[in-house]
Amino acid sequence: MTEETDRLYAHLSSHIEETNSLQIADDEIVISSAATSLLRLIQFLKEDQNCKFNILIDICGVDYPEKDKRFEIVYHFLSLSVNRRIRVKLMTDEETKVPSIVDLFPSAGWYEREVYDLFGVIFSGNTDLRRLLTDYGFKGHPLRKDFPLTGYVEVRYDEEQKRVIYEPVKLTQEFRNFDFVSPWEGMNRILPGDERAEELAKENKND
């Protein structure tokens, strides 16, 4: 741990609430926060003169379906003043809403929309929580571990109706029936450039 990280860690340890915990990973400070103290924590990180983490880099999600609180929301911040990055982590379940930080970081609206779209986490206070990466009629949240690889519906353009239509997923058997034991016929063919390799092999054998 560098001296700068050690100094920042000591400062945070004496100022953050007991509902938060600190750890260091790869010389970066990680704070695990409770939902009730999230906004106060992030406001402190942004405004405190010894922190000034006033650049929000990203908000992302991780799904741990075996846990009661299956979703981990990770906030990434940067401080140019102390030349450090910091991460804030929050665990939540499928029903509990997470406080939005758009009042502190307006750009968070885009990241929260992405997390909502891909994981289904609701951010209370975000008045524009629409899907961002998937279609507005998309069903489910594709980065959840229990989301089927096929999805729930197929989307295609119908030439007769001249519009996009949604229909149940239909996978014909031939798409699933792979013959893994048949030899690849191309292996016996000589590709351009292989002639020189054969010549070198013969020369080495003669030597």
PADRENGU-383510 format. One record per residue: residue in three letters; x, y, z of N, C-alpha, C in turn. Coordinates in steps of 0.2 Angstrom, whole numbers, plus 5000, padded with zeros to 4 digits. Layout:
<pt "Ala" <X Y Z> <X Y Z> <X Y Z>>
...
END
This chain:
<pt "Met" <5004 4994 5000> <5000 5000 5000> <5004 5006 5000>>
<pt "Thr" <5003 5011 4995> <5007 5017 4995> <5006 5022 5001>>
<pt "Glu" <5010 5027 5001> <5009 5031 5007> <5003 5036 5006>>
<pt "Glu" <5001 5037 4999> <4995 5041 4998> <4989 5037 4999>>
<pt "Thr" <4989 5031 4998> <4983 5027 4999> <4982 5026 5007>>
<pt "Asp" <4988 5025 5010> <4988 5024 5017> <4985 5030 5021>>
<pt "Arg" <4987 5036 5018> <4984 5042 5021> <4977 5043 5020>>
<pt "Leu" <4975 5042 5014> <4967 5042 5012> <4963 5037 5016>>
<pt "Tyr" <4966 5031 5017> <4963 5026 5021> <4961 5028 5028>>
<pt "Ala" <4967 5031 5031> <4966 5033 5038> <4961 5039 5038>>
<pt "His" <4961 5043 5034> <4956 5049 5034> <4949 5046 5033>>
<pt "Leu" <4948 5042 5029> <4941 5039 5028> <4939 5035 5034>>
<pt "Ser" <4943 5031 5037> <4942 5027 5042> <4939 5031 5048>>
<pt "Ser" <4941 5037 5049> <4939 5042 5054> <4933 5046 5053>>
<pt "His" <4931 5046 5047> <4925 5050 5045> <4919 5046 5042>>
<pt "Ile" <4920 5041 5040> <4914 5037 5037> <4910 5034 5042>>
<pt "Glu" <4903 5033 5041> <4899 5030 5046> <4900 5023 5047>>
<pt "Glu" <4898 5020 5053> <4899 5013 5055> <4896 5008 5050>>
<pt "Thr" <4891 5011 5047> <4887 5006 5042> <4891 5004 5036>>
<pt "Asn" <4897 5008 5035> <4901 5007 5029> <4908 5003 5032>>
<pt "Ser" <4911 4999 5027> <4917 4996 5029> <4922 4997 5023>>
<pt "Leu" <4928 4997 5025> <4934 4999 5021> <4938 4993 5020>>
<pt "Gln" <4941 4992 5014> <4946 4987 5012> <4950 4990 5007>>
<pt "Ile" <4956 4987 5006> <4961 4989 5000> <4962 4983 4996>>
<pt "Ala" <4961 4984 4989> <4962 4979 4984> <4966 4982 4979>>
<pt "Asp" <4972 4979 4977> <4977 4982 4972> <4978 4989 4973>>
<pt "Asp" <4979 4991 4979> <4981 4998 4980> <4975 5003 4979>>
<pt "Glu" <4969 5000 4979> <4963 5005 4978> <4958 5003 4984>>
<pt "Ile" <4956 5009 4987> <4951 5008 4992> <4944 5006 4990>>
<pt "Val" <4941 5001 4993> <4934 4999 4991> <4930 5000 4998>>
<pt "Ile" <4925 5003 4997> <4920 5005 5003> <4914 5001 5001>>
<pt "Ser" <4912 4996 5006> <4905 4993 5006> <4900 4997 5010>>
<pt "Ser" <4895 4999 5007> <4890 5004 5010> <4883 5001 5011>>
<pt "Ala" <4880 5003 5015> <4873 5001 5016> <4869 5006 5012>>
<pt "Ala" <4863 5004 5010> <4858 5008 5006> <4856 5015 5010>>
<pt "Thr" <4856 5014 5016> <4853 5020 5020> <4859 5025 5021>>
<pt "Ser" <4865 5024 5020> <4870 5029 5021> <4874 5030 5014>>
<pt "Leu" <4871 5027 5008> <4874 5028 5002> <4875 5035 5000>>
<pt "Leu" <4870 5039 5000> <4870 5046 4998> <4874 5050 5002>>
<pt "Arg" <4874 5050 5008> <4879 5053 5013> <4886 5052 5011>>
<pt "Leu" <4887 5045 5010> <4894 5043 5009> <4897 5046 5003>>
<pt "Ile" <4893 5046 4997> <4895 5048 4991> <4896 5056 4991>>
<pt "Gln" <4891 5059 4994> <4892 5066 4995> <4898 5068 4999>>
<pt "Phe" <4900 5065 5004> <4906 5066 5008> <4912 5065 5003>>
<pt "Leu" <4912 5059 4999> <4918 5058 4995> <4919 5063 4990>>
<pt "Lys" <4913 5066 4988> <4914 5071 4982> <4916 5078 4985>>
<pt "Glu" <4914 5080 4991> <4914 5087 4994> <4920 5088 4999>>
<pt "Asp" <4922 5082 5002> <4927 5083 5007> <4934 5085 5004>>
<pt "Gln" <4937 5090 5007> <4943 5093 5004> <4949 5088 5003>>
<pt "Asn" <4949 5083 5007> <4954 5078 5007> <4953 5072 5002>>
<pt "Cys" <4947 5072 4999> <4945 5067 4995> <4944 5070 4988>>
<pt "Lys" <4938 5074 4987> <4937 5077 4980> <4936 5072 4975>>
<pt "Phe" <4932 5066 4976> <4931 5061 4971> <4925 5064 4967>>
<pt "Asn" <4926 5069 4963> <4921 5072 4959> <4920 5070 4952>>
<pt "Ile" <4923 5065 4950> <4922 5062 4944> <4919 5055 4944>>
<pt "Leu" <4913 5054 4942> <4910 5047 4942> <4912 5044 4935>>
<pt "Ile" <4916 5038 4936> <4918 5035 4930> <4913 5030 4927>>
<pt "Asp" <4909 5026 4932> <4905 5021 4929> <4901 5018 4935>>
<pt "Ile" <4895 5016 4934> <4891 5012 4939> <4889 5005 4935>>
<pt "Cys" <4891 5000 4938> <4890 4993 4935> <4887 4988 4940>>
<pt "Gly" <4885 4983 4938> <4881 4978 4942> <4885 4971 4941>>
<pt "Val" <4884 4967 4947> <4886 4960 4947> <4880 4956 4950>>
<pt "Asp" <4879 4950 4947> <4874 4946 4949> <4877 4939 4953>>
<pt "Tyr" <4875 4939 4959> <4877 4933 4963> <4870 4929 4965>>
<pt "Pro" <4867 4925 4961> <4860 4922 4962> <4860 4918 4968>>
<pt "Glu" <4865 4915 4971> <4865 4911 4977> <4864 4915 4983>>
<pt "Lys" <4865 4922 4983> <4865 4926 4989> <4858 4929 4989>>
<pt "Asp" <4856 4930 4996> <4849 4933 4997> <4849 4940 4994>>
<pt "Lys" <4854 4944 4995> <4855 4950 4991> <4860 4949 4985>>
<pt "Arg" <4856 4947 4980> <4860 4944 4974> <4864 4949 4970>>
<pt "Phe" <4862 4956 4970> <4865 4961 4966> <4870 4965 4969>>
<pt "Glu" <4876 4966 4966> <4881 4970 4969> <4881 4976 4964>>
<pt "Ile" <4880 4982 4967> <4881 4988 4963> <4887 4992 4964>>
<pt "Val" <4891 4993 4959> <4898 4996 4960> <4899 5002 4957>>
<pt "Tyr" <4901 5007 4961> <4902 5014 4959> <4909 5015 4958>>
<pt "His" <4911 5018 4953> <4918 5020 4952> <4919 5027 4951>>
<pt "Phe" <4924 5030 4956> <4925 5037 4956> <4932 5038 4955>>
<pt "Leu" <4934 5044 4953> <4941 5047 4952> <4942 5054 4955>>
<pt "Ser" <4947 5054 4958> <4949 5061 4961> <4956 5063 4958>>
<pt "Leu" <4955 5069 4954> <4961 5071 4951> <4966 5075 4957>>
<pt "Ser" <4963 5077 4962> <4966 5081 4967> <4971 5076 4971>>
<pt "Val" <4969 5070 4973> <4973 5065 4976> <4976 5060 4972>>
<pt "Asn" <4974 5060 4965> <4976 5055 4960> <4975 5048 4962>>
<pt "Arg" <4968 5047 4964> <4966 5041 4966> <4959 5039 4964>>
<pt "Arg" <4958 5032 4963> <4952 5030 4961> <4949 5026 4968>>
<pt "Ile" <4942 5026 4968> <4939 5023 4974> <4933 5019 4971>>
<pt "Arg" <4931 5014 4974> <4925 5010 4973> <4920 5010 4979>>
<pt "Val" <4914 5011 4977> <4909 5010 4982> <4904 5004 4980>>
<pt "Lys" <4903 4999 4985> <4899 4993 4983> <4893 4993 4988>>
<pt "Leu" <4888 4991 4985> <4881 4991 4988> <4878 4984 4986>>
<pt "Met" <4876 4980 4991> <4872 4974 4990> <4864 4975 4990>>
<pt "Thr" <4860 4973 4986> <4853 4973 4986> <4850 4967 4983>>
<pt "Asp" <4843 4967 4984> <4840 4961 4981> <4835 4963 4975>>
<pt "Glu" <4831 4959 4973> <4827 4960 4967> <4821 4965 4969>>
<pt "Glu" <4819 4966 4975> <4814 4970 4977> <4816 4977 4980>>
<pt "Thr" <4821 4977 4983> <4823 4984 4986> <4826 4989 4981>>
<pt "Lys" <4824 4995 4982> <4826 5000 4978> <4833 5003 4980>>
<pt "Val" <4837 5005 4976> <4843 5008 4977> <4842 5016 4976>>
<pt "Pro" <4845 5020 4981> <4844 5027 4980> <4848 5029 4974>>
<pt "Ser" <4845 5034 4970> <4849 5036 4964> <4853 5042 4966>>
<pt "Ile" <4859 5043 4963> <4864 5048 4964> <4864 5053 4959>>
<pt "Val" <4858 5054 4955> <4858 5059 4950> <4858 5066 4952>>
<pt "Asp" <4856 5067 4959> <4857 5074 4961> <4864 5076 4963>>
<pt "Leu" <4868 5071 4964> <4875 5072 4965> <4879 5072 4959>>
<pt "Phe" <4877 5067 4955> <4881 5066 4948> <4876 5065 4943>>
<pt "Pro" <4874 5071 4939> <4869 5070 4934> <4870 5065 4929>>
<pt "Ser" <4877 5063 4927> <4878 5058 4923> <4877 5051 4925>>
<pt "Ala" <4875 5051 4931> <4873 5044 4934> <4867 5041 4931>>
<pt "Gly" <4863 5046 4929> <4856 5044 4926> <4857 5039 4920>>
<pt "Trp" <4863 5040 4916> <4864 5035 4910> <4866 5028 4913>>
<pt "Tyr" <4871 5028 4918> <4873 5022 4921> <4868 5018 4925>>
<pt "Glu" <4863 5022 4928> <4858 5019 4932> <4853 5015 4927>>
<pt "Arg" <4852 5019 4921> <4848 5016 4916> <4851 5009 4914>>
<pt "Glu" <4857 5009 4913> <4860 5003 4910> <4860 4997 4915>>
<pt "Val" <4861 4999 4921> <4860 4994 4927> <4853 4991 4927>>
<pt "Tyr" <4848 4996 4927> <4841 4994 4927> <4840 4989 4921>>
<pt "Asp" <4842 4991 4915> <4841 4987 4909> <4843 4980 4909>>
<pt "Leu" <4850 4980 4911> <4853 4973 4911> <4852 4969 4917>>
<pt "Phe" <4850 4972 4923> <4850 4968 4929> <4843 4969 4932>>
<pt "Gly" <4839 4974 4931> <4832 4975 4934> <4832 4978 4940>>
<pt "Val" <4838 4981 4942> <4838 4985 4949> <4835 4992 4948>>
<pt "Ile" <4830 4993 4952> <4827 5000 4952> <4830 5005 4956>>
<pt "Phe" <4831 5011 4954> <4834 5017 4957> <4829 5022 4959>>
<pt "Ser" <4828 5022 4965> <4823 5027 4967> <4825 5034 4967>>
<pt "Gly" <4821 5039 4964> <4824 5046 4963> <4826 5047 4955>>
<pt "Asn" <4827 5042 4951> <4828 5043 4944> <4822 5043 4941>>
<pt "Thr" <4820 5049 4938> <4814 5050 4935> <4814 5048 4927>>
<pt "Asp" <4819 5045 4925> <4820 5043 4918> <4823 5036 4917>>
<pt "Leu" <4820 5031 4921> <4823 5025 4921> <4820 5020 4916>>
<pt "Arg" <4822 5022 4910> <4820 5018 4904> <4825 5013 4902>>
<pt "Arg" <4824 5008 4898> <4829 5004 4895> <4833 5008 4891>>
<pt "Leu" <4840 5006 4891> <4845 5010 4887> <4848 5006 4881>>
<pt "Leu" <4849 4999 4882> <4853 4995 4877> <4848 4990 4874>>
<pt "Thr" <4843 4988 4877> <4839 4983 4874> <4833 4987 4871>>
<pt "Asp" <4828 4984 4867> <4823 4987 4864> <4817 4988 4870>>
<pt "Tyr" <4813 4993 4869> <4808 4995 4874> <4803 4989 4875>>
<pt "Gly" <4802 4984 4871> <4798 4979 4872> <4801 4973 4874>>
<pt "Phe" <4808 4973 4876> <4812 4967 4878> <4809 4965 4884>>
<pt "Lys" <4809 4958 4885> <4807 4955 4891> <4813 4952 4895>>
<pt "Gly" <4813 4954 4901> <4819 4951 4906> <4825 4956 4906>>
<pt "His" <4830 4953 4909> <4836 4957 4910> <4842 4953 4909>>
<pt "Pro" <4845 4954 4903> <4850 4949 4900> <4856 4948 4904>>
<pt "Leu" <4858 4952 4909> <4864 4950 4912> <4863 4947 4919>>
<pt "Arg" <4857 4945 4920> <4855 4941 4926> <4858 4934 4924>>
<pt "Lys" <4861 4930 4929> <4863 4923 4928> <4858 4918 4926>>
<pt "Asp" <4852 4920 4928> <4846 4915 4927> <4843 4917 4920>>
<pt "Phe" <4845 4922 4916> <4842 4924 4910> <4844 4918 4905>>
<pt "Pro" <4839 4916 4901> <4841 4910 4896> <4845 4913 4890>>
<pt "Leu" <4849 4909 4888> <4853 4911 4882> <4849 4913 4876>>
<pt "Thr" <4844 4909 4875> <4839 4911 4869> <4835 4917 4870>>
<pt "Gly" <4835 4919 4876> <4830 4925 4878> <4823 4922 4878>>
<pt "Tyr" <4818 4926 4879> <4811 4924 4880> <4807 4925 4873>>
<pt "Val" <4809 4929 4869> <4806 4930 4863> <4811 4931 4857>>
<pt "Glu" <4808 4930 4851> <4812 4931 4845> <4810 4938 4842>>
<pt "Val" <4814 4942 4839> <4812 4948 4836> <4814 4948 4829>>
<pt "Arg" <4810 4949 4824> <4811 4949 4817> <4807 4954 4813>>
<pt "Tyr" <4809 4956 4807> <4805 4960 4803> <4801 4956 4798>>
<pt "Asp" <4795 4958 4799> <4790 4954 4794> <4789 4958 4788>>
<pt "Glu" <4790 4955 4782> <4790 4959 4776> <4782 4960 4774>>
<pt "Glu" <4778 4955 4776> <4771 4956 4774> <4768 4962 4778>>
<pt "Gln" <4769 4962 4785> <4766 4967 4789> <4770 4973 4789>>
<pt "Lys" <4776 4973 4786> <4780 4979 4786> <4782 4982 4793>>
<pt "Arg" <4783 4977 4798> <4785 4980 4805> <4788 4974 4808>>
<pt "Val" <4791 4976 4814> <4795 4971 4818> <4790 4968 4823>>
<pt "Ile" <4790 4961 4823> <4786 4957 4827> <4790 4953 4832>>
<pt "Tyr" <4786 4951 4837> <4789 4947 4843> <4785 4940 4843>>
<pt "Glu" <4789 4935 4843> <4786 4928 4844> <4790 4924 4848>>
<pt "Pro" <4787 4918 4850> <4791 4914 4855> <4797 4911 4851>>
<pt "Val" <4802 4909 4855> <4808 4907 4853> <4807 4900 4850>>
<pt "Lys" <4810 4899 4844> <4809 4893 4840> <4816 4891 4838>>
<pt "Leu" <4819 4885 4841> <4825 4883 4839> <4824 4876 4836>>
<pt "Thr" <4825 4875 4829> <4824 4869 4826> <4830 4864 4828>>
<pt "Gln" <4828 4858 4828> <4833 4853 4830> <4839 4853 4827>>
<pt "Glu" <4839 4855 4820> <4846 4854 4817> <4851 4859 4819>>
<pt "Phe" <4848 4865 4822> <4853 4870 4825> <4856 4867 4831>>
<pt "Arg" <4854 4862 4835> <4857 4859 4841> <4860 4853 4840>>
<pt "Asn" <4860 4850 4834> <4862 4843 4833> <4869 4844 4829>>
<pt "Phe" <4875 4844 4833> <4881 4845 4831> <4885 4838 4831>>
<pt "Asp" <4889 4836 4826> <4892 4830 4826> <4900 4832 4827>>
<pt "Phe" <4902 4831 4834> <4908 4833 4836> <4914 4828 4834>>
<pt "Val" <4912 4822 4832> <4917 4816 4831> <4919 4816 4824>>
<pt "Ser" <4915 4819 4819> <4917 4818 4812> <4924 4822 4811>>
<pt "Pro" <4928 4820 4807> <4935 4823 4805> <4933 4829 4801>>
<pt "Trp" <4938 4834 4802> <4937 4840 4798> <4941 4839 4791>>
<pt "Glu" <4938 4839 4786> <4941 4837 4779> <4946 4842 4777>>
<pt "Gly" <4946 4848 4779> <4951 4853 4778> <4958 4851 4780>>
<pt "Met" <4958 4847 4785> <4965 4845 4789> <4969 4842 4784>>
<pt "Asn" <4967 4838 4779> <4971 4835 4774> <4973 4839 4768>>
<pt "Arg" <4971 4845 4768> <4972 4849 4762> <4979 4853 4763>>
<pt "Ile" <4982 4854 4758> <4988 4859 4759> <4987 4866 4757>>
<pt "Leu" <4988 4870 4762> <4986 4877 4762> <4992 4881 4759>>
<pt "Pro" <4991 4887 4756> <4996 4890 4753> <5002 4892 4758>>
<pt "Gly" <5008 4890 4757> <5013 4891 4761> <5016 4885 4765>>
<pt "Asp" <5011 4880 4765> <5013 4874 4768> <5019 4870 4764>>
<pt "Glu" <5019 4871 4757> <5024 4868 4753> <5031 4869 4756>>
<pt "Arg" <5033 4875 4758> <5039 4877 4760> <5041 4873 4767>>
<pt "Ala" <5036 4872 4771> <5037 4868 4777> <5038 4861 4776>>
<pt "Glu" <5035 4858 4771> <5037 4851 4769> <5044 4851 4766>>
<pt "Glu" <5046 4856 4763> <5053 4856 4760> <5058 4856 4766>>
<pt "Leu" <5057 4860 4770> <5061 4861 4776> <5062 4854 4780>>
<pt "Ala" <5056 4851 4781> <5056 4845 4785> <5060 4840 4781>>
<pt "Lys" <5059 4839 4774> <5063 4834 4771> <5071 4836 4771>>
<pt "Glu" <5073 4842 4771> <5080 4844 4771> <5083 4842 4778>>
<pt "Asn" <5079 4844 4783> <5081 4842 4790> <5082 4834 4791>>
<pt "Lys" <5077 4831 4788> <5078 4823 4788> <5084 4821 4785>>
<pt "Asn" <5085 4824 4779> <5091 4822 4775> <5098 4823 4779>>
<pt "Asp" <5098 4829 4783> <5104 4831 4787> <5105 4826 4792>>
END
